[in-house]
Amino acid sequence: MLKRNQLALILLTLVLMLTVYYITDPFKKDTGPRDEPADETGGKIEELTARRLALRDERNLIILGLDAIIASNEATIAEKENALREKRYLNTLTEKELLLEMQVIAMGYRDCFVHASDLGVDITVIAEEHSLTVANQLANEAAMIFDILDTTSIVIHFKTAEEVMGEVS
């Protein structure tokens, strides 16, 4: 019983150390200022990728805590069931966010970031033009994917790559 708790604590510590290492990765140094414009690469926006990674790391830490509850001998059955339910919810939320992002990119947009929570869904679309028709379409799509009846909790931002990159700077 004690060895399981020690093992869980060691694994949790290891994951936390790896998370801190990858956040402060000494090998990911900038080699100088960027000379090319942001739109020239044609790929995903680095800042949105950083947001995705931060959200994933945050959720992974929550899931590790939930796993510790599930593996704990001191936790009650109800606590373990709640932890398991919350873990499934977070995994489903992440899958739905990725699905919506892929659908937006398939519509021809360069990149998209979706963050869903209990408060609603926040969608950032990289686009040169704002479109009310596309916004309505995205709101309806998000409502279907996330099973939301009231679309007022869905917020859609159309931003250029420069605007997104300027937010982080």
MARNULO-505134 format. One record per residue: residue number from 1; y, z, x of N, C-alpha, C in turn. Coordinates in nm, 4 decimals. Example, Ala and Ser with C-alpha at 12.3 -4.5 7.8 and 13.67 -1.06 7.14 Angstrom:
BEGIN
+-----+----------+----------+----------+----------+----------+----------+----------+----------+----------+
: seq :      n_y :      n_z :      n_x :     ca_y :     ca_z :     ca_x :      c_y :      c_z :      c_x :
+-----+----------+----------+----------+----------+----------+----------+----------+----------+----------+
:   1 :  -0.5690 :   0.7800 :   1.3190 :  -0.4500 :   0.7800 :   1.2300 :  -0.3300 :   0.7800 :   1.3200 :
:   2 :  -0.2250 :   0.7080 :   1.2850 :  -0.1060 :   0.7140 :   1.3670 :   0.0030 :   0.7870 :   1.2900 :
+-----+----------+----------+----------+----------+----------+----------+----------+----------+----------+
//
This chain:
BEGIN
+-----+----------+----------+----------+----------+----------+----------+----------+----------+----------+
: seq :      n_y :      n_z :      n_x :     ca_y :     ca_z :     ca_x :      c_y :      c_z :      c_x :
+-----+----------+----------+----------+----------+----------+----------+----------+----------+----------+
:   1 :  -0.1181 :   0.0000 :   0.0832 :   0.0000 :   0.0000 :   0.0000 :   0.1248 :   0.0000 :   0.0879 :
:   2 :   0.1261 :   0.0853 :   0.1894 :   0.2394 :   0.0948 :   0.2785 :   0.2525 :  -0.0314 :   0.3634 :
:   3 :   0.1410 :  -0.0892 :   0.4016 :   0.1452 :  -0.2100 :   0.4837 :   0.2040 :  -0.3279 :   0.4071 :
:   4 :   0.1776 :  -0.3378 :   0.2773 :   0.2363 :  -0.4451 :   0.1966 :   0.3872 :  -0.4326 :   0.1904 :
:   5 :   0.4342 :  -0.3098 :   0.1725 :   0.5801 :  -0.2882 :   0.1685 :   0.6435 :  -0.3218 :   0.3027 :
:   6 :   0.5749 :  -0.2814 :   0.4103 :   0.6274 :  -0.3132 :   0.5425 :   0.6283 :  -0.4637 :   0.5653 :
:   7 :   0.5228 :  -0.5325 :   0.5229 :   0.5163 :  -0.6776 :   0.5374 :   0.6264 :  -0.7453 :   0.4570 :
:   8 :   0.6471 :  -0.6994 :   0.3348 :   0.7532 :  -0.7573 :   0.2512 :   0.8893 :  -0.7350 :   0.3153 :
:   9 :   0.9123 :  -0.6167 :   0.3697 :   1.0381 :  -0.5863 :   0.4359 :   1.0568 :  -0.6713 :   0.5615 :
:  10 :   0.9513 :  -0.6904 :   0.6379 :   0.9590 :  -0.7742 :   0.7578 :   0.9898 :  -0.9186 :   0.7207 :
:  11 :   0.9224 :  -0.9708 :   0.6183 :   0.9477 :  -1.1087 :   0.5757 :   1.0891 :  -1.1255 :   0.5229 :
:  12 :   1.1367 :  -1.0284 :   0.4459 :   1.2738 :  -1.0341 :   0.3938 :   1.3744 :  -1.0325 :   0.5079 :
:  13 :   1.3510 :  -0.9470 :   0.6061 :   1.4391 :  -0.9414 :   0.7230 :   1.4366 :  -1.0729 :   0.7995 :
:  14 :   1.3204 :  -1.1303 :   0.8160 :   1.3077 :  -1.2578 :   0.8870 :   1.3845 :  -1.3685 :   0.8153 :
:  15 :   1.3704 :  -1.3743 :   0.6846 :   1.4406 :  -1.4776 :   0.6081 :   1.5912 :  -1.4574 :   0.6166 :
:  16 :   1.6357 :  -1.3330 :   0.6074 :   1.7789 :  -1.3066 :   0.6196 :   1.8312 :  -1.3464 :   0.7581 :
:  17 :   1.7539 :  -1.3164 :   0.8611 :   1.7952 :  -1.3538 :   0.9961 :   1.8021 :  -1.5060 :   1.0113 :
:  18 :   1.7042 :  -1.5762 :   0.9570 :   1.7066 :  -1.7225 :   0.9645 :   1.8247 :  -1.7794 :   0.8865 :
:  19 :   1.8545 :  -1.7198 :   0.7727 :   1.9689 :  -1.7653 :   0.6935 :   2.0982 :  -1.7495 :   0.7717 :
:  20 :   2.1157 :  -1.6333 :   0.8318 :   2.2366 :  -1.6098 :   0.9124 :   2.2400 :  -1.7060 :   1.0301 :
:  21 :   2.1266 :  -1.7302 :   1.0932 :   2.1218 :  -1.8222 :   1.2066 :   2.1653 :  -1.9625 :   1.1651 :
:  22 :   2.1121 :  -2.0117 :   1.0526 :   2.1454 :  -2.1469 :   1.0115 :   2.2893 :  -2.1587 :   0.9629 :
:  23 :   2.3446 :  -2.0505 :   0.9111 :   2.4852 :  -2.0540 :   0.8705 :   2.5748 :  -2.0606 :   0.9934 :
:  24 :   2.5374 :  -1.9856 :   1.0968 :   2.6180 :  -1.9826 :   1.2194 :   2.5514 :  -2.0604 :   1.3313 :
:  25 :   2.4879 :  -2.1707 :   1.3001 :   2.4124 :  -2.2512 :   1.3952 :   2.4992 :  -2.2912 :   1.5139 :
:  26 :   2.4658 :  -2.2451 :   1.6347 :   2.5476 :  -2.2779 :   1.7511 :   2.5352 :  -2.4238 :   1.7935 :
:  27 :   2.4333 :  -2.4933 :   1.7479 :   2.4134 :  -2.6319 :   1.7876 :   2.4870 :  -2.7297 :   1.6977 :
:  28 :   2.5458 :  -2.6820 :   1.5890 :   2.6183 :  -2.7693 :   1.4961 :   2.7673 :  -2.7646 :   1.5271 :
:  29 :   2.8042 :  -2.8025 :   1.6437 :   2.9447 :  -2.8015 :   1.6821 :   3.0045 :  -2.9388 :   1.6568 :
:  30 :   3.1317 :  -2.9390 :   1.6137 :   3.2022 :  -3.0655 :   1.5982 :   3.2328 :  -3.1205 :   1.7359 :
:  31 :   3.2156 :  -3.2503 :   1.7518 :   3.2401 :  -3.3119 :   1.8816 :   3.3823 :  -3.3630 :   1.8936 :
:  32 :   3.4628 :  -3.3377 :   1.7967 :   3.6015 :  -3.3805 :   1.8022 :   3.6501 :  -3.4194 :   1.6640 :
:  33 :   3.7755 :  -3.4614 :   1.6572 :   3.8287 :  -3.4999 :   1.5265 :   3.7658 :  -3.6294 :   1.4775 :
:  34 :   3.7645 :  -3.6428 :   1.3489 :   3.7085 :  -3.7646 :   1.2890 :   3.8102 :  -3.8774 :   1.2977 :
:  35 :   3.7610 :  -3.9913 :   1.3380 :   3.8488 :  -4.1069 :   1.3456 :   3.8337 :  -4.1969 :   1.2248 :
:  36 :   3.7159 :  -4.1937 :   1.1610 :   3.6928 :  -4.2829 :   1.0481 :   3.7311 :  -4.2137 :   0.9174 :
:  37 :   3.7754 :  -4.2912 :   0.8185 :   3.8075 :  -4.2318 :   0.6891 :   3.6819 :  -4.1834 :   0.6182 :
:  38 :   3.7004 :  -4.0934 :   0.5199 :   3.5874 :  -4.0308 :   0.4515 :   3.5060 :  -4.1317 :   0.3717 :
:  39 :   3.5688 :  -4.2316 :   0.3119 :   3.4979 :  -4.3259 :   0.2270 :   3.4187 :  -4.4296 :   0.3053 :
:  40 :   3.4386 :  -4.4357 :   0.4351 :   3.3779 :  -4.5405 :   0.5144 :   3.2268 :  -4.5224 :   0.5306 :
:  41 :   3.1799 :  -4.3984 :   0.5251 :   3.0389 :  -4.3731 :   0.5508 :   2.9494 :  -4.4178 :   0.4363 :
:  42 :   2.9990 :  -4.4153 :   0.3147 :   2.9211 :  -4.4623 :   0.2010 :   2.8131 :  -4.3656 :   0.1566 :
:  43 :   2.8035 :  -4.2495 :   0.2183 :   2.7007 :  -4.1528 :   0.1822 :   2.7572 :  -4.0367 :   0.1045 :
:  44 :   2.6837 :  -3.9289 :   0.1089 :   2.7270 :  -3.8096 :   0.0375 :   2.8390 :  -3.7399 :   0.1134 :
:  45 :   2.9205 :  -3.6704 :   0.0386 :   3.0343 :  -3.5979 :   0.0954 :   2.9830 :  -3.4691 :   0.1602 :
:  46 :   3.0251 :  -3.4440 :   0.2836 :   2.9781 :  -3.3270 :   0.3578 :   3.0126 :  -3.1970 :   0.2869 :
:  47 :   3.1307 :  -3.1892 :   0.2284 :   3.1734 :  -3.0662 :   0.1642 :   3.0873 :  -3.0342 :   0.0416 :
:  48 :   3.0484 :  -3.1373 :  -0.0322 :   2.9606 :  -3.1142 :  -0.1474 :   2.8212 :  -3.0742 :  -0.1006 :
:  49 :   2.7774 :  -3.1320 :   0.0102 :   2.6496 :  -3.0926 :   0.0672 :   2.6551 :  -2.9465 :   0.1120 :
:  50 :   2.7676 :  -2.9060 :   0.1692 :   2.7845 :  -2.7661 :   0.2104 :   2.7821 :  -2.6737 :   0.0889 :
:  51 :   2.8443 :  -2.7172 :  -0.0212 :   2.8413 :  -2.6365 :  -0.1443 :   2.6985 :  -2.6232 :  -0.1960 :
:  52 :   2.6246 :  -2.7336 :  -0.1917 :   2.4850 :  -2.7297 :  -0.2368 :   2.4040 :  -2.6314 :  -0.1517 :
:  53 :   2.4222 :  -2.6376 :  -0.0211 :   2.3488 :  -2.5489 :   0.0683 :   2.3868 :  -2.4029 :   0.0456 :
:  54 :   2.5151 :  -2.3761 :   0.0260 :   2.5598 :  -2.2387 :   0.0005 :   2.5001 :  -2.1858 :  -0.1296 :
:  55 :   2.5002 :  -2.2688 :  -0.2324 :   2.4420 :  -2.2283 :  -0.3610 :   2.2918 :  -2.2055 :  -0.3468 :
:  56 :   2.2243 :  -2.2942 :  -0.2735 :   2.0808 :  -2.2796 :  -0.2525 :   2.0499 :  -2.1520 :  -0.1746 :
:  57 :   2.1289 :  -2.1242 :  -0.0705 :   2.1072 :  -2.0026 :   0.0082 :   2.1302 :  -1.8774 :  -0.0768 :
:  58 :   2.2345 :  -1.8807 :  -0.1588 :   2.2636 :  -1.7671 :  -0.2464 :   2.1477 :  -1.7422 :  -0.3424 :
:  59 :   2.0989 :  -1.8483 :  -0.4021 :   1.9867 :  -1.8341 :  -0.4955 :   1.8584 :  -1.7934 :  -0.4239 :
:  60 :   1.8383 :  -1.8426 :  -0.3022 :   1.7191 :  -1.8031 :  -0.2261 :   1.7196 :  -1.6541 :  -0.1953 :
:  61 :   1.8378 :  -1.5992 :  -0.1658 :   1.8466 :  -1.4558 :  -0.1412 :   1.8144 :  -1.3769 :  -0.2686 :
:  62 :   1.8620 :  -1.4255 :  -0.3812 :   1.8310 :  -1.3603 :  -0.5085 :   1.6807 :  -1.3673 :  -0.5348 :
:  63 :   1.6227 :  -1.4831 :  -0.5089 :   1.4785 :  -1.5005 :  -0.5308 :   1.3981 :  -1.4103 :  -0.4376 :
:  64 :   1.4451 :  -1.3916 :  -0.3144 :   1.3763 :  -1.2994 :  -0.2232 :   1.3780 :  -1.1576 :  -0.2780 :
:  65 :   1.4913 :  -1.1171 :  -0.3322 :   1.4994 :  -0.9850 :  -0.3938 :   1.4056 :  -0.9729 :  -0.5125 :
:  66 :   1.3987 :  -1.0788 :  -0.5912 :   1.3073 :  -1.0788 :  -0.7061 :   1.1618 :  -1.0756 :  -0.6599 :
:  67 :   1.1314 :  -1.1479 :  -0.5523 :   0.9961 :  -1.1448 :  -0.4975 :   0.9593 :  -1.0047 :  -0.4496 :
:  68 :   1.0574 :  -0.9342 :  -0.3924 :   1.0322 :  -0.7972 :  -0.3469 :   0.9993 :  -0.7071 :  -0.4661 :
:  69 :   1.0686 :  -0.7284 :  -0.5780 :   1.0389 :  -0.6512 :  -0.6991 :   0.8990 :  -0.6841 :  -0.7494 :
:  70 :   0.8662 :  -0.8120 :  -0.7504 :   0.7345 :  -0.8551 :  -0.7987 :   0.6230 :  -0.7976 :  -0.7109 :
:  71 :   0.6447 :  -0.7917 :  -0.5795 :   0.5424 :  -0.7420 :  -0.4869 :   0.5400 :  -0.5901 :  -0.4760 :
:  72 :   0.6416 :  -0.5240 :  -0.5289 :   0.6528 :  -0.3793 :  -0.5158 :   0.5465 :  -0.3064 :  -0.5983 :
:  73 :   0.4926 :  -0.2022 :  -0.5393 :   0.3970 :  -0.1187 :  -0.6113 :   0.4678 :  -0.0166 :  -0.7004 :
:  74 :   0.5945 :   0.0106 :  -0.6712 :   0.6702 :   0.1082 :  -0.7484 :   0.7316 :   0.0480 :  -0.8746 :
:  75 :   0.7461 :  -0.0842 :  -0.8801 :   0.8084 :  -0.1491 :  -0.9959 :   0.7139 :  -0.1452 :  -1.1152 :
:  76 :   0.7739 :  -0.1312 :  -1.2331 :   0.6935 :  -0.1307 :  -1.3547 :   0.6574 :  -0.2732 :  -1.3935 :
:  77 :   0.5645 :  -0.2850 :  -1.4856 :   0.5244 :  -0.4176 :  -1.5343 :   0.6432 :  -0.4890 :  -1.5956 :
:  78 :   0.7248 :  -0.4171 :  -1.6718 :   0.8419 :  -0.4782 :  -1.7361 :   0.9408 :  -0.5295 :  -1.6318 :
:  79 :   0.9619 :  -0.4515 :  -1.5253 :   1.0525 :  -0.4955 :  -1.4182 :   0.9981 :  -0.6199 :  -1.3493 :
:  80 :   0.8688 :  -0.6225 :  -1.3262 :   0.8068 :  -0.7388 :  -1.2627 :   0.8154 :  -0.8616 :  -1.3527 :
:  81 :   0.7937 :  -0.8434 :  -1.4826 :   0.8053 :  -0.9557 :  -1.5765 :   0.9479 :  -1.0088 :  -1.5811 :
:  82 :   1.0465 :  -0.9174 :  -1.5818 :   1.1870 :  -0.9603 :  -1.5813 :   1.2213 :  -1.0347 :  -1.4534 :
:  83 :   1.1706 :  -0.9859 :  -1.3409 :   1.1959 :  -1.0528 :  -1.2126 :   1.1323 :  -1.1914 :  -1.2107 :
:  84 :   1.0116 :  -1.2008 :  -1.2617 :   0.9435 :  -1.3306 :  -1.2673 :   1.0167 :  -1.4275 :  -1.3594 :
:  85 :   1.0638 :  -1.3767 :  -1.4729 :   1.1389 :  -1.4594 :  -1.5679 :   1.2699 :  -1.5084 :  -1.5045 :
:  86 :   1.3393 :  -1.4198 :  -1.4351 :   1.4653 :  -1.4568 :  -1.3691 :   1.4403 :  -1.5595 :  -1.2580 :
:  87 :   1.3312 :  -1.5427 :  -1.1851 :   1.2964 :  -1.6378 :  -1.0791 :   1.2700 :  -1.7766 :  -1.1371 :
:  88 :   1.1944 :  -1.7814 :  -1.2452 :   1.1689 :  -1.9102 :  -1.3110 :   1.2984 :  -1.9720 :  -1.3618 :
:  89 :   1.3866 :  -1.8886 :  -1.4183 :   1.5151 :  -1.9370 :  -1.4691 :   1.5975 :  -2.0006 :  -1.3569 :
:  90 :   1.6056 :  -1.9338 :  -1.2424 :   1.6828 :  -1.9879 :  -1.1299 :   1.6236 :  -2.1189 :  -1.0791 :
:  91 :   1.4916 :  -2.1260 :  -1.0708 :   1.4273 :  -2.2503 :  -1.0267 :   1.4524 :  -2.3634 :  -1.1253 :
:  92 :   1.4433 :  -2.3338 :  -1.2540 :   1.4690 :  -2.4352 :  -1.3563 :   1.6139 :  -2.4802 :  -1.3519 :
:  93 :   1.7058 :  -2.3862 :  -1.3331 :   1.8485 :  -2.4184 :  -1.3250 :   1.8749 :  -2.5132 :  -1.2082 :
:  94 :   1.8145 :  -2.4865 :  -1.0945 :   1.8317 :  -2.5718 :  -0.9769 :   1.7768 :  -2.7116 :  -1.0021 :
:  95 :   1.6603 :  -2.7195 :  -1.0652 :   1.6017 :  -2.8499 :  -1.0967 :   1.6906 :  -2.9296 :  -1.1912 :
:  96 :   1.7462 :  -2.8638 :  -1.2905 :   1.8331 :  -2.9324 :  -1.3869 :   1.9624 :  -2.9795 :  -1.3206 :
:  97 :   2.0165 :  -2.8978 :  -1.2291 :   2.1371 :  -2.9390 :  -1.1560 :   2.1089 :  -3.0654 :  -1.0748 :
:  98 :   1.9977 :  -3.0669 :  -1.0045 :   1.9620 :  -3.1841 :  -0.9236 :   1.9392 :  -3.3071 :  -1.0111 :
:  99 :   1.8766 :  -3.2880 :  -1.1254 :   1.8528 :  -3.3987 :  -1.2174 :   1.9844 :  -3.4602 :  -1.2633 :
: 100 :   2.0792 :  -3.3766 :  -1.3027 :   2.2083 :  -3.4279 :  -1.3480 :   2.2834 :  -3.4956 :  -1.2339 :
: 101 :   2.2775 :  -3.4379 :  -1.1146 :   2.3420 :  -3.5012 :  -0.9991 :   2.2844 :  -3.6404 :  -0.9742 :
: 102 :   2.1525 :  -3.6516 :  -0.9796 :   2.0892 :  -3.7819 :  -0.9566 :   2.1288 :  -3.8819 :  -1.0655 :
: 103 :   2.1410 :  -3.8372 :  -1.1888 :   2.1808 :  -3.9264 :  -1.2969 :   2.3233 :  -3.9759 :  -1.2774 :
: 104 :   2.4123 :  -3.8875 :  -1.2341 :   2.5509 :  -3.9282 :  -1.2105 :   2.5579 :  -4.0284 :  -1.0959 :
: 105 :   2.4850 :  -4.0027 :  -0.9895 :   2.4837 :  -4.0953 :  -0.8762 :   2.4223 :  -4.2283 :  -0.9174 :
: 106 :   2.3209 :  -4.2235 :  -1.0044 :   2.2598 :  -4.3484 :  -1.0534 :   2.3570 :  -4.4280 :  -1.1395 :
: 107 :   2.4592 :  -4.3628 :  -1.1948 :   2.5611 :  -4.4330 :  -1.2733 :   2.6567 :  -4.5115 :  -1.1834 :
: 108 :   2.6430 :  -4.4947 :  -1.0526 :   2.7247 :  -4.5717 :  -0.9606 :   2.8301 :  -4.4903 :  -0.8878 :
: 109 :   2.8303 :  -4.3589 :  -0.9055 :   2.9274 :  -4.2751 :  -0.8355 :   2.8727 :  -4.2372 :  -0.6992 :
: 110 :   2.9638 :  -4.2170 :  -0.6049 :   2.9246 :  -4.1903 :  -0.4671 :   2.8544 :  -4.0563 :  -0.4528 :
: 111 :   2.9065 :  -3.9533 :  -0.5163 :   2.8473 :  -3.8215 :  -0.5042 :   2.8865 :  -3.7371 :  -0.6241 :
: 112 :   2.8151 :  -3.6279 :  -0.6408 :   2.8374 :  -3.5387 :  -0.7540 :   2.7849 :  -3.4015 :  -0.7161 :
: 113 :   2.8514 :  -3.2986 :  -0.7659 :   2.8046 :  -3.1615 :  -0.7457 :   2.8021 :  -3.0921 :  -0.8805 :
: 114 :   2.6884 :  -3.0326 :  -0.9137 :   2.6718 :  -2.9629 :  -1.0410 :   2.6375 :  -2.8178 :  -1.0113 :
: 115 :   2.7130 :  -2.7270 :  -1.0728 :   2.6840 :  -2.5842 :  -1.0597 :   2.6751 :  -2.5252 :  -1.1993 :
: 116 :   2.5559 :  -2.4797 :  -1.2331 :   2.5329 :  -2.4196 :  -1.3649 :   2.5147 :  -2.2697 :  -1.3490 :
: 117 :   2.5673 :  -2.1975 :  -1.4462 :   2.5510 :  -2.0523 :  -1.4487 :   2.5478 :  -2.0079 :  -1.5939 :
: 118 :   2.5455 :  -1.8780 :  -1.6131 :   2.5460 :  -1.8255 :  -1.7497 :   2.6769 :  -1.8582 :  -1.8221 :
: 119 :   2.7825 :  -1.8815 :  -1.7459 :   2.9131 :  -1.9104 :  -1.8051 :   2.9281 :  -2.0555 :  -1.8490 :
: 120 :   2.8491 :  -2.1443 :  -1.7924 :   2.8585 :  -2.2856 :  -1.8279 :   2.8188 :  -2.3744 :  -1.7121 :
: 121 :   2.8609 :  -2.5006 :  -1.7224 :   2.8259 :  -2.6001 :  -1.6220 :   2.9547 :  -2.6596 :  -1.5666 :
: 122 :   2.9660 :  -2.6608 :  -1.4344 :   3.0815 :  -2.7181 :  -1.3661 :   3.0338 :  -2.8417 :  -1.2909 :
: 123 :   3.0937 :  -2.9576 :  -1.3229 :   3.0516 :  -3.0848 :  -1.2634 :   3.1697 :  -3.1446 :  -1.1887 :
: 124 :   3.1482 :  -3.1773 :  -1.0618 :   3.2498 :  -3.2459 :  -0.9825 :   3.1954 :  -3.3843 :  -0.9492 :
: 125 :   3.2682 :  -3.4870 :  -0.9916 :   3.2273 :  -3.6250 :  -0.9693 :   3.3258 :  -3.6890 :  -0.8723 :
: 126 :   3.2742 :  -3.7533 :  -0.7690 :   3.3591 :  -3.8257 :  -0.6748 :   3.3857 :  -3.9642 :  -0.7335 :
: 127 :   3.5108 :  -3.9851 :  -0.7730 :   3.5495 :  -4.1116 :  -0.8349 :   3.6969 :  -4.1357 :  -0.8090 :
: 128 :   3.7327 :  -4.2608 :  -0.8004 :   3.8729 :  -4.2971 :  -0.7807 :   3.9515 :  -4.2897 :  -0.9114 :
: 129 :   3.8833 :  -4.3085 :  -1.0220 :   3.9500 :  -4.3084 :  -1.1517 :   3.8890 :  -4.2034 :  -1.2428 :
: 130 :   3.9731 :  -4.1475 :  -1.3307 :   3.9273 :  -4.0530 :  -1.4317 :   3.8955 :  -4.1318 :  -1.5579 :
: 131 :   3.7819 :  -4.1012 :  -1.6182 :   3.7418 :  -4.1735 :  -1.7380 :   3.6993 :  -4.0747 :  -1.8459 :
: 132 :   3.7707 :  -4.0784 :  -1.9578 :   3.7374 :  -3.9912 :  -2.0696 :   3.6011 :  -4.0278 :  -2.1283 :
: 133 :   3.5711 :  -4.1565 :  -2.1323 :   3.4418 :  -4.2012 :  -2.1848 :   3.3272 :  -4.1483 :  -2.0996 :
: 134 :   3.3416 :  -4.1594 :  -1.9680 :   3.2377 :  -4.1095 :  -1.8779 :   3.2299 :  -3.9576 :  -1.8863 :
: 135 :   3.3446 :  -3.8916 :  -1.8988 :   3.3447 :  -3.7455 :  -1.9104 :   3.2681 :  -3.7014 :  -2.0351 :
: 136 :   3.2920 :  -3.7689 :  -2.1463 :   3.2181 :  -3.7363 :  -2.2693 :   3.0690 :  -3.7629 :  -2.2520 :
: 137 :   3.0373 :  -3.8735 :  -2.1882 :   2.8974 :  -3.9071 :  -2.1650 :   2.8299 :  -3.8007 :  -2.0771 :
: 138 :   2.9002 :  -3.7586 :  -1.9711 :   2.8457 :  -3.6560 :  -1.8827 :   2.8318 :  -3.5219 :  -1.9539 :
: 139 :   2.9294 :  -3.4882 :  -2.0366 :   2.9225 :  -3.3620 :  -2.1115 :   2.8026 :  -3.3624 :  -2.2057 :
: 140 :   2.7811 :  -3.4741 :  -2.2735 :   2.6658 :  -3.4835 :  -2.3629 :   2.5342 :  -3.4778 :  -2.2852 :
: 141 :   2.5302 :  -3.5445 :  -2.1705 :   2.4103 :  -3.5436 :  -2.0869 :   2.3814 :  -3.4020 :  -2.0360 :
: 142 :   2.4867 :  -3.3331 :  -1.9908 :   2.4700 :  -3.1958 :  -1.9426 :   2.4245 :  -3.1035 :  -2.0555 :
: 143 :   2.4806 :  -3.1238 :  -2.1742 :   2.4414 :  -3.0417 :  -2.2889 :   2.2935 :  -3.0602 :  -2.3208 :
: 144 :   2.2457 :  -3.1832 :  -2.3111 :   2.1036 :  -3.2078 :  -2.3373 :   2.0155 :  -3.1467 :  -2.2292 :
: 145 :   2.0534 :  -3.1641 :  -2.1035 :   1.9717 :  -3.1146 :  -1.9929 :   1.9666 :  -2.9619 :  -1.9909 :
: 146 :   2.0824 :  -2.8982 :  -2.0113 :   2.0898 :  -2.7528 :  -2.0020 :   2.0747 :  -2.6822 :  -2.1366 :
: 147 :   2.0435 :  -2.7580 :  -2.2416 :   2.0245 :  -2.7022 :  -2.3759 :   2.1465 :  -2.6213 :  -2.4222 :
: 148 :   2.2639 :  -2.6825 :  -2.4099 :   2.3888 :  -2.6186 :  -2.4499 :   2.4328 :  -2.6799 :  -2.5822 :
: 149 :   2.4604 :  -2.5944 :  -2.6785 :   2.5034 :  -2.6445 :  -2.8087 :   2.6530 :  -2.6733 :  -2.8122 :
: 150 :   2.7307 :  -2.5922 :  -2.7425 :   2.8758 :  -2.6068 :  -2.7434 :   2.9216 :  -2.6619 :  -2.6085 :
: 151 :   2.9763 :  -2.7830 :  -2.6088 :   3.0142 :  -2.8482 :  -2.4826 :   3.1446 :  -2.7936 :  -2.4243 :
: 152 :   3.2071 :  -2.6951 :  -2.4877 :   3.3304 :  -2.6391 :  -2.4308 :   3.3037 :  -2.5605 :  -2.3027 :
: 153 :   3.1786 :  -2.5235 :  -2.2775 :   3.1462 :  -2.4524 :  -2.1543 :   3.1110 :  -2.5476 :  -2.0406 :
: 154 :   3.1289 :  -2.6773 :  -2.0638 :   3.1024 :  -2.7778 :  -1.9612 :   3.2365 :  -2.8293 :  -1.9098 :
: 155 :   3.2583 :  -2.8143 :  -1.7804 :   3.3839 :  -2.8568 :  -1.7184 :   3.3531 :  -2.9707 :  -1.6225 :
: 156 :   3.4286 :  -3.0807 :  -1.6359 :   3.4068 :  -3.1980 :  -1.5516 :   3.5344 :  -3.2268 :  -1.4740 :
: 157 :   3.5194 :  -3.2400 :  -1.3424 :   3.6314 :  -3.2724 :  -1.2543 :   3.6046 :  -3.4087 :  -1.1919 :
: 158 :   3.6998 :  -3.4988 :  -1.2035 :   3.6930 :  -3.6249 :  -1.1301 :   3.7851 :  -3.6090 :  -1.0103 :
: 159 :   3.7300 :  -3.6220 :  -0.8901 :   3.8093 :  -3.6055 :  -0.7686 :   3.7760 :  -3.7163 :  -0.6709 :
: 160 :   3.8735 :  -3.7499 :  -0.5899 :   3.8479 :  -3.8451 :  -0.4824 :   3.7846 :  -3.7693 :  -0.3664 :
: 161 :   3.7261 :  -3.8430 :  -0.2737 :   3.6645 :  -3.7802 :  -0.1569 :   3.7701 :  -3.7042 :  -0.0763 :
: 162 :   3.8894 :  -3.7584 :  -0.0677 :   3.9950 :  -3.6915 :   0.0071 :   4.0346 :  -3.5594 :  -0.0575 :
: 163 :   4.0380 :  -3.5535 :  -0.1899 :   4.0713 :  -3.4300 :  -0.2601 :   3.9657 :  -3.3226 :  -0.2338 :
: 164 :   3.8402 :  -3.3616 :  -0.2372 :   3.7322 :  -3.2653 :  -0.2138 :   3.7377 :  -3.2164 :  -0.0702 :
: 165 :   3.7598 :  -3.3054 :   0.0228 :   3.7653 :  -3.2676 :   0.1626 :   3.8884 :  -3.1815 :   0.1904 :
: 166 :   3.9966 :  -3.2048 :   0.1167 :   4.1170 :  -3.1249 :   0.1318 :   4.0997 :  -2.9842 :   0.0794 :
: 167 :   4.0121 :  -2.9636 :  -0.0207 :   3.9891 :  -2.8303 :  -0.0762 :   3.9260 :  -2.7384 :   0.0269 :
: 168 :   3.8420 :  -2.7925 :   0.1113 :   3.7696 :  -2.7113 :   0.2071 :   3.8561 :  -2.6805 :   0.3285 :
: 169 :   3.9412 :  -2.7729 :   0.3669 :   4.0231 :  -2.7561 :   0.4871 :   4.1183 :  -2.6399 :   0.4752 :
+-----+----------+----------+----------+----------+----------+----------+----------+----------+----------+
//
